[in-house]
Every structure is written in C-alpha cells, then in structure tokens.
Amino acid sequence: MTVALMWEARAAQGRGGELLAWVREQRLAAEPLRRETFRAPQDRVLVITWWDAPYAAEVPELPEPDAELVTRAVHRWRFEAVTDG
C-alpha cells in the first residue's frame, strides 16, 4: 500500500522564500519513495511525501517551522492510494 502525507504552511508576510528554503533543508529520518515540494500564491509551501506503508503506519513527517516564519500552524493530511477499476 502507498500512503501520501501532505504538509502545507503559509509563510509570514514576505517570508515565502525563507519558508521554502527551510523546507528544502529538512531531512527526514527515512527516505520516502518520493518527495515533491510546491509553492503557491500567498507564500504557501506544500510538501507531499509517498511511503510504502499502511495508512496508519508511523512514518517521518516534517516538523513545525519556527512560529515567526509562518502565519498559522501547519496543515497536515494523510491519504492512501487507490487503484482505478
């Protein structure tokens, strides 16, 4: 089974570049199957990691950045892959 973790944060005003740099520096305790980083308007940063694990498995997650770097707590979601058919 594949589980995907989504991590999304909104940077403090004008600090989107700093948040993106911070995210790119973060290393996880284990390597996911895949890791992608995205950015969007309003200084938002999104990271999706894919793991070969059951839905409820404990897998490494990105931490919370320093409170001064973001406007709110990080949003996190977990999804499991489904097959068409």
C-alpha positions as CSV (number, residue, x, y, z in Angstrom):
1,M,0.0,0.0,0.0
2,T,1.1,3.6,-0.6
3,V,0.3,6.4,1.8
4,A,0.9,10.0,0.9
5,L,1.5,12.7,3.5
6,M,0.7,16.3,2.7
7,W,2.3,19.2,4.7
8,E,1.2,22.7,3.9
9,A,2.2,26.0,5.6
10,R,1.7,29.7,4.9
11,A,4.7,31.9,5.5
12,A,4.6,35.2,7.4
13,Q,4.2,38.2,5.1
14,G,7.1,38.4,2.7
15,R,8.9,35.3,4.0
16,G,7.8,32.8,1.4
17,G,11.4,32.4,0.1
18,E,12.6,31.7,3.7
19,L,9.9,29.1,4.3
20,L,10.7,27.4,1.0
21,A,14.4,27.3,1.9
22,W,13.7,26.0,5.4
23,V,11.5,23.2,3.9
24,R,14.2,22.2,1.5
25,E,16.8,21.9,4.3
26,Q,14.6,19.5,6.3
27,R,15.7,15.9,6.3
28,L,13.5,13.0,7.3
29,A,14.6,10.1,9.5
30,A,14.0,7.8,6.5
31,E,13.7,8.3,2.7
32,P,10.2,8.3,1.2
33,L,9.5,6.7,-2.1
34,R,9.1,10.2,-3.5
35,R,9.1,13.8,-2.2
36,E,7.8,16.8,-4.0
37,T,7.8,20.5,-3.0
38,F,5.4,23.1,-4.4
39,R,4.7,26.8,-3.8
40,A,1.6,28.9,-4.4
41,P,0.4,32.5,-4.1
42,Q,0.2,34.0,-0.6
43,D,3.6,32.5,0.3
44,R,2.2,28.9,0.7
45,V,4.5,25.9,0.6
46,L,3.3,22.3,0.1
47,V,5.3,19.1,0.5
48,I,4.0,15.7,-0.4
49,T,5.8,12.5,0.5
50,W,4.9,9.0,-0.6
51,W,5.6,5.9,1.6
52,D,5.3,2.2,1.1
53,A,3.4,1.7,4.3
54,P,-0.1,1.0,5.6
55,Y,-2.4,4.1,6.1
56,A,-1.9,4.2,9.9
57,A,1.9,3.5,9.9
58,E,4.2,5.8,11.7
59,V,6.3,7.5,9.1
60,P,8.6,10.5,9.4
61,E,6.9,13.9,9.0
62,L,8.3,17.4,8.5
63,P,8.3,19.4,11.8
64,E,6.6,22.7,12.5
65,P,8.7,25.7,11.5
66,D,9.5,28.5,14.0
67,A,6.3,30.4,14.8
68,E,7.8,33.7,13.4
69,L,8.2,32.1,10.0
70,V,4.5,31.1,9.5
71,T,1.1,32.7,9.9
72,R,-0.6,29.6,11.5
73,A,0.1,26.0,12.4
74,V,1.0,23.7,9.6
75,H,-1.9,21.8,8.0
76,R,-1.3,18.0,7.5
77,W,-3.3,15.4,5.7
78,R,-2.8,11.7,5.0
79,F,-4.1,9.8,2.0
80,E,-3.9,6.2,0.8
81,A,-3.5,5.3,-2.9
82,V,-6.4,3.6,-4.6
83,T,-6.4,1.8,-7.9
84,D,-8.9,2.6,-10.7
85,G,-11.0,-0.2,-11.7
